């Protein structure tokens, strides 16, 4: 019979991450004497699980090499950081649209609007 550590060691890397659950962010333990649950301090981190297809995992590993990210967790944290920034930018854009009633924000004094040709030239720029 195999013990739990042997079984965990044989699982593929993409499947070894545990599922996120409410108990991972708010831990509680049963008290053996009373049978009641007692709350413990919240943990500093949570565990999340993601199932990736083989091609997604290969892409992730390529990106990890390109960006010098040493662990899958580092790569996923970076992805989450980018998603959070994107969501903040979208929220800010919505706030600006709501503030100006859906119209464009006014230009500062002395600034003239860009011409269609200038906008087209800017769109065709390569970085």
C-alpha positions in Angstrom: 0.0 0.0 0.0 1.3 3.5 -0.9 1.3 6.3 1.5 -0.1 9.8 0.6 3.3 11.3 0.0 4.2 8.6 -2.6 0.9 9.1 -4.4 1.3 12.9 -4.5 4.8 12.6 -5.9 3.6 10.5 -8.8 0.9 13.0 -9.9 1.7 15.3 -12.9 2.8 18.8 -11.9 -0.3 20.5 -13.4 -2.6 18.5 -11.1 -0.8 18.7 -7.8 -2.4 22.0 -6.7 -5.2 21.7 -4.1 -8.7 23.2 -4.6 -9.6 26.5 -3.1 -12.2 26.4 -0.5 -13.7 28.6 2.1 -11.7 26.8 4.7 -8.5 27.7 3.0 -9.0 31.4 3.8 -10.9 30.9 7.1 -9.6 27.9 8.8 -11.4 26.2 11.6 -10.7 23.0 13.5 -12.8 20.6 15.5 -12.1 20.5 19.2 -11.7 16.8 20.1 -13.0 17.3 23.7 -16.2 19.1 22.9 -16.8 18.3 19.3 -17.4 22.0 18.6 -15.6 23.9 15.9 -13.2 26.7 17.0 -12.0 29.4 14.7 -8.3 29.9 14.1 -6.5 32.9 12.7 -7.0 33.4 8.9 -4.1 32.1 6.9 -1.8 34.5 5.0 -2.4 32.7 1.7 -4.9 30.6 0.0 -4.6 27.6 -2.4 -6.3 27.6 -5.7 -6.5 24.9 -8.4 -6.4 25.2 -12.1 -6.7 22.5 -14.7 -4.6 23.2 -17.8 -4.7 21.4 -21.2 -1.3 20.1 -22.4 -0.9 22.9 -24.9 -1.7 25.6 -22.2 0.8 24.1 -19.9 3.5 24.1 -22.6 2.7 27.8 -23.3 2.9 28.5 -19.6 6.3 26.9 -19.4 7.6 28.8 -22.4 6.4 32.1 -20.9 8.0 31.1 -17.6 11.4 30.6 -19.3 11.1 33.9 -21.2 10.2 35.9 -18.1 12.6 34.0 -15.8 9.7 32.9 -13.5 11.0 29.9 -11.5 7.7 28.4 -10.4 4.2 27.9 -11.7 2.9 29.9 -8.7 5.0 32.8 -9.7 3.7 32.7 -13.3 0.1 32.5 -12.1 0.6 35.3 -9.6 1.9 37.5 -12.4 -1.1 36.6 -14.6 -3.4 37.5 -11.7 -1.6 40.8 -11.2 -2.1 41.7 -14.9 -5.8 40.8 -14.7 -6.2 42.9 -11.6 -4.5 45.9 -13.3 -6.7 45.4 -16.4 -9.9 45.3 -14.3 -8.8 48.5 -12.5 -8.2 50.3 -15.8 -11.6 49.2 -17.1 -13.3 50.4 -13.8 -11.5 53.8 -14.1 -12.6 54.1 -17.8 -16.2 53.4 -16.7 -16.0 56.0 -13.9 -14.7 58.6 -16.4 -17.5 57.7 -18.8 -20.1 58.0 -16.1 -18.6 61.3 -14.8 -18.8 62.9 -18.3 -22.3 61.4 -19.0 -21.0 59.0 -21.7 -19.4 61.8 -23.8 -15.7 62.3 -24.4 -13.7 64.0 -21.6 -12.9 67.6 -22.4 -9.4 68.4 -23.7 -7.1 70.6 -21.6 -6.9 74.3 -22.5 -4.7 74.8 -25.6 -4.9 71.2 -26.8 -6.5 70.6 -30.2 -8.3 67.4 -31.1 -6.3 64.9 -33.1 -7.2 64.7 -36.8 -8.3 61.4 -38.4 -5.0 61.2 -40.2 -3.1 61.6 -36.9 -5.2 58.9 -35.3 -4.6 56.6 -38.2 -0.9 57.2 -38.1 -0.8 56.5 -34.3 -2.8 53.3 -34.9 -0.3 52.1 -37.5 2.8 52.7 -35.2 4.7 49.6 -34.2 6.3 49.5 -30.8 
